[in-house]
Amino acid sequence: MSNIKRVNVGKRLSDMAVYNGVAYLAGQVANDTTQDVTGQTAQVLAAIDALLAEAGTDKTRILMAQVFVANIAEYDGMNKAWEAWVPAGHTPPRATIEARLAGPDYKVEIVVTAAV
């Protein structure tokens, strides 16, 4: 049986768990919340890249993405960063949902699952 590897374990959550060849990322949010939705999305995607690299995988192996935006009117701004980031031919299944996020300054939160 495979061991579960947890990354950045905190009191409430871990940033990632890797088990049986799959990396499960917690929702990632921007560190600099003064940026617009495009800037925040770019930050989140960079954090996802770093976590995937730590798991030994990358964005071409994402199995599923869930995108939560605080204001669906900012959908196009989020997609601007997303489309610049996601490799052609490797766009994963994705859901985009408008949701109240954990802090009022967060504009986007993204959760991904990826094959390792």
Order of alpha helices (4+ residues) and beta strands (2+ residues): beta-beta-beta-alpha-beta-alpha-beta-beta
